[in-house]
């Protein structure tokens, strides 16, 4: 969801969606008053979230209805993601829900097995199901110039560790 030069929009991955009262993404945006909240900031901003719930990818998290949880805020004019603390503060100020946070003090170690073990957990959204995994990002945004190429266009340091139990359960 974004506000750029006065225009509010809702996207799904790579598609800018036309407003439609039956579209789940637009319903979520309207239910949370995202347009009004973004306008109150007075700048060009985009927020990225995950739509979860009934009718979405088999509703693996057993959420009733549909909801969105946000995981990124992007300052369009500066062409950069907000650092973690600013991201959390902005979502709090707009009363928008964030994806579950496993830790904000984890110290990354060069140990893939330890990361896989950390990802092997039940969901913080619904403790009856396996979490898909974890996303690891630095508290302060970091750009790796080696990652800045056509495949990773912005060089942002971030990665996902998939829960092996989730893979076994859902075969994904």
C-alpha positions in Angstrom: 0.0 0.0 0.0 1.4 3.4 -0.9 0.9 7.1 -1.1 2.9 8.8 -3.8 2.4 12.3 -5.0 -1.1 12.3 -3.5 -2.2 9.0 -5.2 -3.1 6.1 -2.9 -2.7 2.6 -4.2 -2.8 -1.1 -3.2 -0.5 -3.7 -4.8 -0.2 -7.4 -4.9 3.5 -8.5 -5.4 4.1 -6.9 -8.9 0.6 -5.6 -9.7 -1.0 -2.3 -8.9 -4.6 -3.2 -8.2 -7.6 -1.2 -9.3 -9.9 -0.4 -6.4 -12.6 -3.1 -6.0 -14.8 -3.5 -3.0 -14.5 -7.3 -3.3 -10.7 -7.4 -3.4 -9.2 -8.7 -0.2 -6.2 -6.3 -0.4 -8.4 -3.3 -0.8 -10.8 -4.5 1.9 -7.8 -4.7 4.3 -6.6 -1.2 3.3 -10.0 0.3 3.9 -10.6 -1.6 7.1 -7.4 -0.2 8.6 -7.9 3.3 7.1 -4.4 3.0 5.6 -5.0 5.8 3.1 -5.9 8.3 5.7 -3.0 7.3 7.9 -0.5 7.6 5.1 -1.9 11.0 4.1 -1.4 12.2 7.7 2.4 11.6 7.4 2.7 14.2 4.7 5.2 12.3 2.6 5.5 9.6 -0.1 5.6 6.3 1.7 4.9 2.6 1.0 4.2 -0.1 3.5 4.5 -3.8 2.7 2.5 -6.5 4.5 1.3 -10.0 4.3 -2.4 -10.8 3.8 -3.3 -13.8 5.9 -6.5 -15.6 6.7 -9.4 -17.4 5.2 -9.1 -17.9 1.5 -5.4 -17.0 1.5 -2.9 -19.8 0.6 -4.9 -22.4 2.4 -5.0 -20.3 5.6 -2.2 -22.3 7.2 -2.2 -20.0 10.2 -5.9 -20.7 11.0 -6.8 -17.0 11.1 -10.5 -16.2 11.1 -11.5 -13.6 8.5 -8.6 -11.9 6.8 -6.0 -9.5 8.1 -2.7 -7.9 7.1 0.5 -7.8 9.1 3.2 -5.3 8.0 6.9 -6.0 7.6 8.4 -3.1 5.7 8.1 0.7 5.4 9.7 2.3 2.4 10.4 6.1 2.1 9.8 6.6 -1.6 11.5 10.0 -1.8 14.7 8.8 0.0 14.4 5.4 -1.8 15.2 3.6 1.4 13.6 1.3 3.9 13.1 2.7 7.4 15.4 1.3 10.1 13.8 -1.1 12.5 13.0 1.3 15.3 11.5 3.9 13.0 9.5 1.1 11.3 8.1 0.0 14.6 7.4 3.6 15.8 5.6 4.5 12.5 3.4 1.4 12.6 2.6 2.0 16.3 1.7 5.6 15.6 -0.7 4.5 12.8 -2.0 1.6 14.9 -1.1 -0.9 12.1 -0.3 -4.5 12.9 3.3 -5.8 12.5 4.4 -9.3 11.7 5.3 -11.3 14.8 8.7 -10.4 16.2 10.8 -13.3 17.4 13.7 -11.1 18.7 15.0 -7.6 18.4 18.4 -8.5 20.1 19.6 -11.6 18.2 23.3 -11.6 17.4 23.9 -13.2 14.0 26.4 -16.0 14.0 27.9 -17.9 11.1 26.0 -21.1 11.9 23.3 -22.3 9.5 22.2 -25.1 11.8 21.6 -22.7 14.6 19.5 -20.5 12.3 17.5 -23.6 11.1 16.9 -24.6 14.8 15.7 -21.0 15.5 13.3 -21.3 12.6 11.9 -24.6 13.8 9.1 -23.2 15.9 5.4 -22.9 16.2 3.7 -19.8 14.8 3.4 -16.7 17.0 0.1 -16.1 15.2 -1.4 -19.5 16.0 0.5 -21.8 18.3 -1.2 -24.9 16.9 0.7 -24.7 13.6 4.2 -24.6 12.4 5.7 -21.2 11.5 6.8 -20.9 7.9 10.2 -19.7 9.2 11.9 -16.5 10.2 13.3 -13.5 8.5 16.6 -12.1 9.7 17.4 -8.4 9.2 19.8 -6.0 10.9 18.3 -3.5 13.3 20.1 -0.7 11.3 19.6 -1.1 7.6 22.7 -2.3 5.7 23.3 -2.3 2.0 25.7 -4.8 0.5 27.1 -3.6 -2.8 27.8 -7.1 -3.9 24.1 -7.9 -3.7 23.3 -4.7 -5.7 22.8 -6.3 -9.1 19.9 -7.0 -11.4 18.7 -9.9 -9.1 18.8 -8.1 -5.8 18.5 -4.5 -7.2 18.8 -2.7 -3.8 21.5 -4.7 -2.0 19.4 -4.8 1.2 20.7 -7.3 3.8 17.8 -9.6 4.7 17.2 -13.3 4.4 14.6 -16.0 5.3 15.2 -19.3 7.0 12.5 -21.8 6.3 11.2 -24.0 9.1 11.9 -27.7 8.0 8.8 -28.8 9.8 6.7 -26.4 7.7 8.3 -27.9 4.5 7.5 -31.4 5.6 3.9 -30.5 6.6 3.1 -28.5 3.4 5.5 -29.9 0.9 6.5 -26.5 -0.2 
